[in-house]
């Protein structure tokens, strides 16, 4: 059916509900789920043109699917980019970025504070194919500048970082990259486009693990790259057509529907995270709290400025903290005791769920890193990460106190 186009200038919260491909002839109000691997063509000539990419039209779900297209369109609308391409996971999105953008002999500058699997991908897997990576301080732009080489093609950061919530200056890194003929990619998983739009500050590629806040209830794996239409068409689509790291229609539909409530969830979860961070700062068993919404955070002003465009500026929903202890063995024991005492929080490494999750990064999400890599990233044995959900805030405080009060 023919539908009226959405008006220009809509707020992201409105786009999160309405941005999608055209409705089918049935006029469904909730976007359709197309569970099909292939699409019937009207005739052989049309099939030939569509397979040659000379005419728009769906042929095979590894190449494109209406449900996946709706998810991509909605996410691009929220991030303010021309296009997006969905992948089977967040790590698949970073793999696709590297495969599309980099060649043997290229160089990458990457924050040393990014997610553990991201470090391993750049330092390990990409290095097998002649791509070198220099890891630098997340927050010191001079280190990024000093690491640049004539063959540097990509700067990669996530902000806030996982799990210490370090903030990078997106605009400064974008200027550095562009002045050297390179690109900047920003992992926006922690904030999501509800709180932060890296494109506003010059980022060329925005990476998402849709598994996290875009879904919002811990149900499916998903990923995406948001960027220009030219980059999608010229760099990434040819690879996904061949390599197949595509998102399934069902998972795309779940994420598509999850984005409808993204704004109100991020606001509610960020408000709870700030309240917990303030409470943890006062607890005698806690050595230090890492949360961008706290004035004590080293990059608090930068975080609030980069989130200011969202109109929310809340600091996102992940809080990390160090328990007290005199040595690594004691720190690990105390962290484990605090985690094991909880009854409401879920002991799992996923984040972005409606349920609050708690984890020990040094032995889980960053457990495969070497001790030197963990040390460089600031991941100690006493560190605990909370991904705050939607529970009543006093219940969360009571739950965390079960273990922390015993340590105090």
TIKOL-857540 format. One record per residue: x negated, y, z negated of N, C-alpha, C in turn; residue in one letter. Coordinates in steps of 0.1 Angstrom, whole numbers, padded with zeros to 4 digits, always signed. Layout:
<tivos>
XYZXYZXYZA
...
</tivos>
This chain:
<tivos>
-0008-0012+0000+0000+0000+0000-0009+0012+0000X
-0004+0023+0005-0011+0036+0005-0008+0043-0008X
-0019+0048-0015-0017+0055-0027-0023+0069-0026X
-0018+0078-0034-0024+0091-0034-0038+0091-0041X
-0047+0098-0035-0061+0099-0041-0061+0106-0054X
-0070+0102-0063-0070+0109-0076-0075+0124-0074X
-0070+0133-0081-0075+0147-0080-0089+0149-0084X
-0096+0159-0080-0110+0162-0083-0110+0167-0098X
-0122+0165-0104-0124+0171-0117-0118+0164-0129X
-0114+0152-0127-0108+0145-0139-0119+0142-0149X
-0115+0141-0162-0124+0138-0173-0127+0123-0172X
-0139+0120-0178-0143+0106-0178-0133+0097-0185X
-0126+0101-0195-0117+0092-0202-0105+0089-0192X
-0101+0098-0183-0091+0096-0173-0096+0087-0162X
-0108+0089-0158-0114+0080-0147-0116+0066-0153X
-0119+0065-0165-0120+0051-0171-0108+0043-0170X
-0096+0050-0169-0084+0043-0168-0079+0041-0154X
-0083+0050-0145-0077+0050-0132-0086+0047-0120X
-0099+0050-0121-0108+0048-0110-0109+0033-0106X
-0105+0030-0093-0106+0017-0088-0103+0017-0073X
-0104+0006-0067-0101+0006-0052-0085+0006-0051X
-0081+0008-0039-0066+0009-0037-0059-0003-0041X
-0047-0001-0046-0038-0012-0050-0035-0021-0038X
-0031-0033-0040-0027-0042-0029-0013-0038-0025X
-0008-0046-0015+0006-0043-0010+0016-0045-0021X
+0013-0051-0032+0023-0054-0043+0024-0042-0053X
+0014-0033-0053+0015-0021-0061+0013-0024-0076X
+0004-0033-0079+0001-0036-0093-0005-0024-0100X
+0000-0023-0113-0005-0011-0121-0018-0015-0128X
-0019-0028-0132-0032-0033-0138-0040-0039-0126X
-0052-0036-0125-0060-0040-0113-0060-0055-0112X
-0059-0060-0099-0058-0074-0097-0071-0081-0099X
-0070-0094-0102-0082-0102-0104-0082-0112-0092X
-0092-0110-0083-0093-0118-0071-0103-0130-0073X
-0097-0141-0077-0106-0153-0080-0106-0161-0067X
-0115-0157-0058-0117-0164-0045-0131-0163-0041X
-0136-0173-0035-0150-0173-0031-0151-0167-0017X
-0141-0169-0009-0142-0164+0005-0128-0157+0009X
-0129-0150+0020-0117-0143+0025-0114-0146+0040X
-0101-0149+0043-0097-0153+0056-0098-0141+0065X
-0103-0142+0077-0105-0131+0087-0093-0132+0097X
-0089-0121+0103-0078-0121+0112-0081-0128+0125X
-0094-0127+0129-0099-0133+0142-0114-0134+0142X
-0119-0141+0151-0134-0143+0152-0142-0131+0154X
-0136-0122+0162-0144-0109+0165-0145-0101+0153X
-0134-0100+0145-0134-0092+0132-0144-0098+0123X
-0144-0112+0122-0153-0119+0113-0168-0115+0117X
-0171-0115+0130-0184-0113+0134-0188-0098+0130X
-0180-0089+0132-0183-0075+0128-0185-0073+0113X
-0177-0080+0106-0178-0078+0091-0190-0085+0086X
-0194-0097+0091-0206-0104+0087-0218-0096+0091X
-0217-0089+0102-0228-0080+0106-0229-0067+0099X
-0219-0065+0090-0219-0052+0083-0216-0040+0092X
-0209-0043+0103-0205-0032+0112-0191-0027+0109X
-0184-0034+0101-0170-0030+0098-0168-0034+0083X
-0161-0025+0076-0157-0028+0062-0147-0040+0061X
-0149-0047+0051-0140-0059+0049-0147-0069+0041X
-0140-0077+0033-0145-0087+0025-0146-0100+0032X
-0158-0107+0030-0160-0119+0037-0163-0131+0027X
-0171-0128+0017-0176-0138+0008-0180-0131-0005X
-0176-0137-0016-0177-0130-0029-0192-0127-0033X
-0201-0134-0028-0215-0131-0030-0219-0118-0024X
-0212-0114-0013-0214-0101-0006-0205-0090-0012X
-0193-0093-0016-0184-0083-0021-0171-0090-0024X
-0164-0083-0034-0151-0088-0039-0143-0076-0044X
-0130-0076-0041-0122-0064-0045-0123-0061-0060X
-0123-0071-0069-0123-0069-0083-0137-0063-0087X
-0147-0069-0082-0161-0064-0085-0162-0049-0079X
-0157-0047-0068-0157-0033-0062-0150-0023-0071X
-0139-0027-0077-0132-0018-0086-0141-0015-0098X
-0147-0025-0104-0156-0023-0115-0167-0014-0112X
-0173-0016-0100-0184-0007-0096-0180+0007-0094X
-0168+0009-0088-0163+0022-0085-0161+0030-0098X
-0155+0023-0108-0151+0029-0121-0164+0033-0128X
-0174+0024-0129-0186+0027-0136-0193+0039-0129X
-0194+0039-0116-0201+0050-0109-0193+0063-0112X
-0180+0063-0113-0173+0075-0116-0176+0080-0130X
-0177+0071-0140-0181+0075-0153-0195+0080-0154X
-0204+0074-0147-0218+0079-0148-0221+0091-0139X
-0211+0094-0130-0213+0106-0121-0222+0103-0110X
-0224+0090-0106-0232+0087-0094-0224+0084-0082X
-0230+0083-0071-0222+0080-0058-0217+0066-0058X
-0225+0057-0064-0222+0043-0063-0228+0035-0074X
-0224+0022-0075-0230+0013-0085-0230-0001-0078X
-0239-0010-0083-0239-0023-0078-0239-0032-0090X
-0230-0042-0091-0228-0050-0103-0237-0063-0101X
-0242-0068-0113-0250-0079-0113-0245-0089-0124X
-0251-0101-0125-0247-0111-0134-0250-0108-0149X
-0260-0099-0151-0264-0095-0165-0272-0082-0164X
-0274-0077-0176-0282-0065-0176-0297-0067-0172X
-0302-0079-0176-0316-0082-0171-0316-0084-0156X
-0306-0090-0150-0305-0092-0136-0305-0078-0129X
-0299-0068-0135-0299-0055-0129-0313-0049-0129X
-0321-0051-0140-0335-0047-0140-0343-0055-0129X
-0341-0068-0128-0348-0076-0118-0345-0071-0104X
-0332-0068-0102-0328-0063-0089-0334-0049-0086X
-0335-0041-0096-0342-0028-0094-0356-0030-0090X
-0363-0039-0097-0377-0041-0093-0379-0047-0079X
-0370-0057-0076-0371-0063-0063-0368-0054-0051X
-0359-0044-0054-0355-0035-0043-0365-0023-0042X
-0371-0019-0053-0379-0007-0053-0394-0009-0052X
-0399-0020-0057-0413-0022-0059-0419-0032-0049X
-0432-0030-0046-0439-0039-0038-0452-0043-0044X
-0459-0053-0040-0473-0057-0045-0482-0045-0044X
-0489-0042-0054-0498-0030-0055-0492-0018-0061X
-0478-0018-0064-0472-0007-0070-0475-0007-0085X
-0472+0004-0091-0475+0006-0106-0462+0012-0112X
-0460+0007-0124-0448+0012-0132-0453+0017-0146X
-0447+0028-0150-0449+0033-0164-0437+0031-0172X
-0438+0024-0183-0426+0019-0190-0428+0022-0205X
-0417+0026-0212-0418+0028-0226-0421+0015-0233X
-0430+0016-0243-0433+0004-0251-0423+0000-0261X
-0412+0008-0262-0402+0005-0271-0389-0001-0266X
-0389-0005-0253-0377-0010-0247-0374-0024-0252X
-0363-0029-0248-0358-0043-0252-0369-0053-0249X
-0371-0063-0258-0381-0073-0256-0382-0080-0243X
-0370-0084-0238-0370-0091-0225-0374-0082-0213X
-0371-0069-0215-0375-0059-0205-0391-0058-0204X
-0397-0058-0216-0411-0058-0217-0417-0070-0210X
-0411-0082-0213-0416-0094-0207-0414-0095-0192X
-0403-0089-0187-0401-0089-0173-0412-0081-0166X
-0414-0069-0171-0424-0060-0165-0438-0065-0167X
-0442-0069-0179-0455-0074-0182-0459-0087-0177X
-0448-0096-0175-0451-0110-0172-0446-0113-0157X
-0433-0113-0155-0428-0118-0142-0432-0109-0131X
-0431-0096-0132-0435-0087-0121-0450-0087-0118X
-0458-0089-0129-0472-0089-0127-0476-0101-0118X
-0468-0112-0118-0472-0123-0109-0472-0119-0094X
-0464-0109-0091-0463-0105-0077-0471-0092-0074X
-0481-0089-0083-0490-0078-0080-0485-0064-0084X
-0475-0064-0093-0470-0051-0098-0475-0049-0112X
-0482-0038-0114-0488-0036-0127-0480-0026-0135X
-0480-0027-0148-0472-0018-0157-0481-0013-0168X
-0480+0000-0171-0486+0006-0183-0475+0010-0193X
-0477+0005-0205-0467+0008-0215-0471+0020-0224X
-0463+0029-0226-0466+0042-0233-0456+0045-0244X
-0459+0055-0252-0450+0060-0262-0437+0064-0256X
-0426+0060-0262-0413+0065-0257-0411+0080-0258X
-0417+0086-0268-0414+0100-0271-0425+0110-0267X
-0436+0105-0263-0448+0114-0260-0449+0116-0245X
-0444+0127-0240-0444+0129-0225-0458+0129-0220X
-0468+0134-0228-0482+0135-0224-0487+0121-0221X
-0483+0111-0228-0488+0097-0226-0482+0092-0212X
-0470+0095-0209-0464+0092-0196-0472+0098-0185X
-0475+0111-0187-0483+0119-0177-0497+0113-0175X
-0503+0109-0186-0517+0104-0185-0517+0090-0178X
-0506+0083-0179-0505+0069-0173-0502+0069-0159X
-0498+0081-0153-0495+0081-0139-0507+0079-0130X
-0504+0071-0119-0515+0068-0109-0509+0072-0095X
-0518+0072-0085-0513+0075-0072-0503+0065-0067X
-0504+0052-0072-0495+0042-0067-0483+0040-0077X
-0481+0049-0086-0469+0048-0095-0456+0051-0088X
-0447+0041-0088-0435+0042-0081-0422+0043-0090X
-0424+0039-0103-0412+0039-0111-0416+0042-0126X
-0408+0051-0132-0409+0053-0147-0396+0046-0152X
-0397+0039-0163-0386+0031-0168-0385+0034-0184X
-0373+0038-0188-0371+0040-0202-0357+0036-0206X
-0355+0033-0218-0341+0032-0224-0340+0042-0235X
-0328+0049-0236-0327+0059-0246-0312+0059-0251X
-0310+0057-0264-0319+0053-0274-0325+0039-0272X
-0336+0036-0278-0342+0023-0276-0336+0013-0286X
-0339+0000-0282-0335-0011-0290-0347-0017-0297X
-0347-0017-0310-0337-0013-0320-0340-0001-0328X
-0351+0007-0325-0355+0018-0333-0348+0031-0330X
-0340+0031-0319-0333+0043-0315-0341+0055-0312X
-0353+0053-0307-0362+0064-0302-0355+0070-0290X
-0357+0083-0288-0351+0091-0278-0362+0096-0268X
-0360+0094-0255-0369+0101-0246-0363+0113-0240X
-0371+0122-0236-0366+0134-0229-0364+0131-0214X
-0352+0129-0211-0348+0124-0197-0353+0134-0186X
-0350+0147-0189-0353+0157-0179-0368+0158-0177X
-0376+0157-0188-0390+0158-0186-0396+0146-0179X
-0391+0134-0181-0396+0123-0174-0391+0123-0159X
-0379+0128-0157-0375+0129-0143-0383+0139-0135X
-0387+0150-0141-0396+0160-0134-0409+0154-0132X
-0415+0146-0142-0428+0140-0140-0427+0130-0129X
-0417+0122-0128-0416+0112-0118-0414+0118-0104X
-0406+0128-0103-0403+0134-0090-0414+0142-0084X
-0422+0148-0093-0434+0156-0089-0445+0147-0083X
-0444+0134-0087-0454+0124-0083-0448+0115-0072X
-0436+0118-0067-0430+0110-0056-0425+0097-0061X
-0423+0095-0074-0418+0083-0080-0403+0085-0084X
-0397+0074-0090-0383+0074-0095-0383+0072-0110X
-0372+0077-0116-0369+0074-0130-0357+0065-0131X
-0358+0054-0139-0347+0046-0143-0345+0047-0158X
-0332+0048-0162-0329+0049-0176-0319+0039-0179X
-0322+0031-0189-0312+0021-0195-0303+0029-0204X
-0290+0029-0201-0280+0037-0208-0271+0029-0217X
-0276+0017-0220-0268+0007-0226-0262+0012-0240X
-0271+0017-0248-0267+0021-0262-0257+0032-0262X
-0258+0042-0254-0249+0053-0254-0236+0051-0245X
-0239+0044-0234-0228+0043-0223-0225+0057-0218X
-0218+0057-0206-0215+0070-0201-0205+0078-0209X
-0199+0072-0219-0190+0079-0228-0197+0089-0236X
-0210+0087-0239-0218+0096-0247-0229+0103-0240X
-0234+0097-0229-0246+0102-0222-0246+0099-0207X
-0249+0109-0199-0250+0106-0184-0264+0110-0180X
-0273+0101-0179-0287+0104-0175-0288+0111-0162X
-0279+0109-0152-0280+0116-0139-0280+0131-0141X
-0273+0136-0151-0272+0150-0153-0286+0156-0156X
-0295+0147-0160-0309+0152-0164-0319+0147-0154X
-0315+0142-0143-0324+0139-0132-0327+0124-0130X
-0321+0115-0137-0324+0101-0136-0319+0096-0122X
-0327+0088-0115-0323+0082-0102-0315+0070-0103X
-0318+0061-0113-0312+0049-0115-0307+0047-0130X
-0295+0044-0132-0290+0041-0145-0287+0027-0147X
-0293+0020-0156-0291+0006-0158-0281+0003-0169X
-0273-0007-0167-0263-0011-0177-0263-0026-0180X
-0262-0030-0192-0258-0043-0196-0243-0042-0199X
-0235-0046-0190-0220-0045-0192-0216-0055-0203X
-0224-0064-0207-0222-0073-0218-0219-0066-0231X
-0224-0054-0232-0224-0046-0244-0211-0037-0245X
-0213-0024-0245-0201-0015-0247-0191-0015-0236X
-0196-0017-0224-0186-0016-0213-0175-0027-0214X
-0179-0039-0218-0169-0049-0222-0163-0045-0235X
-0171-0044-0245-0166-0040-0258-0161-0050-0268X
-0160-0062-0263-0155-0073-0273-0163-0086-0272X
-0175-0085-0266-0185-0096-0266-0180-0108-0259X
-0173-0106-0247-0167-0118-0240-0175-0123-0229X
-0181-0114-0221-0187-0118-0208-0201-0112-0207X
-0209-0118-0197-0221-0113-0193-0219-0104-0181X
-0226-0093-0180-0225-0084-0168-0236-0074-0168X
-0239-0068-0157-0249-0058-0156-0246-0049-0144X
-0253-0038-0142-0251-0029-0131-0262-0019-0130X
-0264-0014-0117-0273-0003-0115-0264+0008-0109X
-0264+0020-0114-0257+0032-0109-0267+0041-0102X
-0264+0045-0090-0274+0053-0082-0267+0058-0070X
-0275+0063-0060-0269+0068-0047-0264+0057-0039X
-0255+0060-0030-0249+0050-0020-0260+0045-0011X
-0270+0054-0007-0280+0049+0002-0289+0039-0005X
-0292+0041-0018-0300+0031-0025-0293+0018-0026X
-0280+0018-0029-0272+0006-0030-0273-0002-0016X
-0270+0006-0006-0268+0000+0008-0282-0005+0013X
-0292+0003+0011-0305+0000+0018-0314-0009+0009X
-0314-0007-0004-0323-0014-0013-0317-0027-0019X
-0305-0026-0024-0300-0036-0033-0291-0046-0027X
-0281-0041-0018-0272-0050-0012-0279-0061-0004X
-0289-0058+0004-0296-0069+0012-0301-0080+0003X
-0306-0076-0009-0311-0086-0019-0301-0094-0025X
-0290-0088-0030-0279-0096-0036-0273-0105-0026X
-0272-0101-0013-0266-0110-0003-0274-0123-0002X
-0287-0121-0004-0296-0133-0002-0299-0140-0016X
-0302-0132-0026-0306-0138-0039-0294-0142-0048X
-0283-0135-0046-0271-0140-0053-0270-0137-0068X
-0277-0127-0073-0275-0123-0087-0263-0114-0090X
-0251-0119-0084-0239-0111-0084-0230-0114-0096X
-0221-0105-0098-0212-0106-0110-0200-0114-0105X
-0195-0123-0113-0183-0130-0110-0171-0121-0111X
-0161-0124-0103-0149-0115-0103-0142-0115-0117X
-0142-0127-0124-0135-0127-0137-0143-0118-0147X
-0156-0119-0147-0164-0110-0156-0162-0096-0152X
-0162-0093-0139-0160-0079-0135-0146-0074-0140X
-0136-0082-0139-0123-0078-0143-0122-0075-0158X
-0129-0083-0166-0130-0081-0181-0136-0068-0184X
-0148-0065-0177-0155-0053-0179-0147-0041-0174X
-0140-0042-0163-0132-0032-0157-0121-0028-0167X
-0115-0037-0174-0104-0034-0184-0111-0029-0197X
-0123-0034-0200-0129-0029-0212-0133-0014-0211X
-0136-0009-0199-0140+0005-0197-0128+0014-0200X
-0116+0009-0199-0104+0017-0202-0104+0023-0216X
-0110+0016-0225-0110+0021-0239-0124+0025-0243X
-0133+0027-0234-0147+0029-0238-0149+0042-0246X
-0142+0053-0242-0144+0066-0249-0139+0065-0263X
-0128+0060-0265-0122+0060-0279-0130+0050-0288X
-0135+0039-0282-0143+0029-0290-0156+0035-0294X
-0163+0042-0284-0176+0047-0287-0175+0058-0298X
-0164+0066-0297-0162+0076-0307-0160+0070-0321X
-0151+0060-0322-0148+0054-0335-0160+0046-0340X
-0167+0039-0332-0179+0031-0336-0190+0040-0340X
-0192+0051-0333-0203+0061-0336-0200+0067-0350X
-0188+0071-0352-0184+0077-0365-0187+0067-0377X
-0184+0055-0375-0187+0045-0385-0202+0043-0387X
-0209+0043-0376-0224+0042-0376-0230+0053-0384X
-0226+0065-0381-0231+0077-0389-0228+0076-0404X
-0216+0072-0407-0213+0070-0421-0222+0059-0428X
-0224+0048-0421-0233+0038-0426-0247+0042-0427X
-0252+0050-0418-0265+0055-0418-0268+0064-0430X
-0258+0073-0432-0259+0082-0444-0259+0074-0457X
-0251+0064-0458-0250+0055-0470-0263+0048-0472X
-0269+0042-0461-0281+0034-0462-0293+0043-0466X
-0293+0056-0461-0304+0065-0465-0305+0067-0480X
-0294+0065-0487-0293+0067-0502-0295+0054-0510X
-0296+0043-0503-0297+0030-0510-0311+0027-0514X
-0313+0023-0527-0327+0021-0532-0335+0010-0525X
-0328+0000-0519-0335-0011-0513-0339-0008-0499X
-0336+0004-0494-0339+0008-0480-0350+0017-0479X
-0360+0014-0471-0372+0022-0470-0370+0034-0460X
-0364+0030-0448-0362+0040-0438-0350+0036-0429X
-0343+0047-0424-0331+0044-0415-0334+0051-0402X
-0331+0044-0391-0333+0049-0378-0319+0051-0371X
-0315+0063-0369-0302+0066-0363-0303+0080-0358X
-0301+0082-0345-0302+0096-0339-0292+0106-0344X
-0281+0102-0350-0272+0111-0355-0276+0117-0369X
-0286+0112-0375-0291+0118-0387-0301+0129-0385X
-0300+0140-0392-0309+0151-0391-0324+0146-0394X
-0325+0135-0401-0339+0130-0404-0345+0123-0393X
-0338+0120-0382-0343+0113-0371-0352+0122-0363X
-0364+0118-0359-0374+0127-0353-0369+0134-0340X
-0360+0127-0333-0355+0133-0320-0340+0137-0321X
-0336+0140-0333-0322+0143-0336-0317+0154-0326X
-0324+0165-0326-0320+0176-0317-0319+0173-0303X
-0329+0165-0298-0329+0161-0284-0318+0151-0281X
-0315+0142-0290-0304+0133-0288-0291+0140-0287X
-0289+0150-0296-0276+0157-0296-0275+0166-0283X
-0286+0171-0279-0286+0179-0266-0283+0170-0254X
-0288+0159-0253-0286+0150-0242-0272+0144-0242X
-0266+0143-0254-0252+0139-0256-0242+0150-0255X
-0247+0162-0255-0238+0174-0256-0228+0174-0245X
-0232+0170-0233-0223+0170-0222-0211+0161-0223X
-0213+0151-0232-0201+0142-0234-0190+0149-0243X
-0194+0160-0250-0184+0166-0259-0183+0159-0272X
-0191+0148-0274-0190+0140-0286-0203+0142-0295X
-0214+0139-0289-0227+0141-0296-0227+0134-0309X
-0225+0121-0309-0223+0113-0322-0235+0105-0326X
-0244+0101-0317-0256+0093-0320-0254+0079-0316X
-0243+0074-0311-0240+0061-0307-0238+0052-0319X
-0238+0038-0317-0232+0029-0327-0242+0019-0332X
-0255+0021-0330-0266+0012-0335-0274+0019-0345X
-0275+0012-0357-0283+0017-0368-0293+0006-0372X
-0305+0010-0373-0316+0001-0378-0322+0006-0391X
-0327-0003-0399-0333+0002-0412-0343-0008-0416X
-0353-0003-0424-0363-0011-0430-0360-0014-0444X
-0360-0026-0449-0359-0029-0463-0372-0027-0470X
-0373-0026-0483-0385-0024-0490-0392-0037-0492X
-0406-0036-0492-0414-0048-0495-0428-0044-0494X
-0437-0052-0500-0451-0049-0501-0460-0055-0490X
-0455-0065-0483-0463-0072-0473-0454-0078-0463X
-0459-0083-0451-0450-0089-0441-0442-0100-0446X
-0448-0109-0454-0440-0121-0459-0429-0116-0468X
-0431-0107-0477-0420-0102-0486-0410-0095-0478X
-0414-0087-0468-0405-0079-0460-0395-0089-0452X
-0401-0099-0446-0393-0109-0439-0383-0116-0449X
-0388-0120-0460-0379-0127-0470-0368-0118-0474X
-0371-0105-0477-0360-0096-0481-0350-0093-0470X
-0355-0091-0458-0346-0089-0447-0337-0101-0445X
-0343-0113-0445-0334-0125-0444-0324-0126-0455X
-0328-0122-0467-0318-0123-0478-0307-0113-0476X
-0310-0101-0472-0300-0091-0469-0290-0096-0458X
-0296-0102-0448-0287-0106-0437-0279-0118-0441X
-0285-0128-0448-0277-0140-0452-0266-0138-0462X
-0266-0126-0469-0256-0123-0479-0243-0118-0473X
-0243-0114-0460-0231-0107-0455-0220-0118-0452X
-0208-0113-0453-0196-0121-0450-0187-0115-0440X
-0188-0102-0437-0180-0096-0427-0188-0094-0414X
-0200-0089-0415-0208-0087-0403-0212-0101-0397X
-0213-0101-0384-0217-0114-0377-0232-0114-0375X
-0238-0125-0379-0252-0127-0377-0254-0132-0362X
-0257-0122-0353-0259-0125-0339-0266-0113-0333X
-0273-0115-0322-0281-0104-0316-0273-0096-0306X
-0261-0100-0302-0254-0092-0293-0250-0079-0299X
-0247-0069-0291-0242-0056-0296-0231-0050-0287X
-0224-0040-0292-0213-0035-0284-0200-0041-0287X
-0200-0051-0296-0187-0058-0299-0179-0050-0308X
-0166-0053-0309-0157-0047-0318-0160-0051-0333X
-0167-0063-0334-0172-0068-0346-0186-0063-0349X
-0189-0059-0361-0202-0055-0365-0212-0066-0365X
-0223-0065-0358-0233-0076-0358-0246-0071-0365X
-0253-0081-0371-0265-0078-0378-0276-0088-0374X
-0288-0083-0372-0299-0092-0367-0312-0088-0373X
-0322-0097-0371-0336-0094-0375-0344-0094-0362X
-0346-0082-0356-0353-0081-0343-0366-0089-0342X
-0374-0088-0352-0388-0094-0351-0387-0109-0349X
-0377-0116-0353-0376-0130-0351-0365-0135-0341X
-0358-0125-0335-0348-0128-0325-0350-0121-0312X
-0344-0109-0310-0345-0102-0297-0359-0099-0293X
-0368-0097-0303-0382-0094-0300-0391-0105-0304X
-0386-0116-0307-0394-0128-0312-0403-0133-0302X
-0401-0132-0289-0410-0137-0279-0422-0128-0276X
-0422-0116-0282-0433-0107-0279-0445-0111-0288X
-0457-0107-0284-0468-0110-0293-0468-0100-0305X
-0475-0103-0315-0476-0095-0327-0480-0081-0323X
-0490-0080-0314-0495-0067-0309-0484-0059-0302X
-0476-0066-0294-0465-0059-0287-0454-0054-0297X
-0451-0063-0307-0441-0058-0317-0447-0047-0325X
-0459-0047-0328-0465-0036-0336-0465-0023-0328X
-0468-0024-0315-0468-0012-0307-0454-0006-0306X
-0444-0015-0306-0430-0011-0305-0424-0007-0319X
-0432-0009-0330-0427-0005-0343-0418-0015-0349X
-0418-0027-0344-0408-0038-0349-0415-0045-0361X
-0412-0042-0373-0417-0048-0384-0409-0060-0390X
-0414-0067-0399-0407-0079-0404-0396-0075-0414X
-0396-0062-0418-0385-0057-0427-0374-0050-0420X
-0374-0050-0407-0364-0043-0399-0352-0051-0397X
-0340-0044-0399-0327-0050-0397-0320-0041-0387X
-0313-0047-0377-0305-0039-0368-0290-0042-0370X
-0282-0031-0371-0268-0032-0372-0262-0026-0359X
-0253-0033-0353-0245-0027-0342-0231-0026-0347X
-0227-0014-0350-0215-0012-0359-0202-0013-0350X
-0193-0020-0355-0180-0023-0348-0169-0014-0353X
-0157-0020-0354-0145-0012-0357-0139-0015-0370X
-0146-0022-0379-0141-0026-0392-0139-0013-0401X
-0132-0014-0411-0130-0003-0421-0143-0001-0427X
-0147+0012-0428-0161+0015-0432-0164+0011-0446X
-0155+0012-0455-0158+0007-0469-0160-0008-0470X
-0153-0015-0461-0156-0030-0461-0170-0033-0456X
-0175-0025-0447-0188-0027-0442-0199-0024-0453X
-0197-0013-0460-0206-0009-0471-0206-0020-0481X
-0194-0025-0485-0194-0035-0495-0201-0048-0490X
-0199-0051-0478-0205-0063-0472-0221-0062-0472X
-0226-0051-0468-0240-0049-0468-0246-0048-0482X
-0238-0043-0491-0243-0042-0505-0245-0055-0511X
-0238-0066-0507-0240-0079-0512-0254-0083-0513X
-0262-0080-0502-0276-0084-0502-0285-0073-0507X
-0282-0060-0503-0291-0049-0506-0291-0046-0521X
-0280-0047-0527-0280-0044-0542-0288-0054-0549X
-0289-0066-0544-0297-0077-0551-0312-0074-0549X
-0316-0067-0538-0330-0063-0536-0334-0051-0543X
-0325-0042-0546-0328-0029-0552-0334-0031-0566X
</tivos>
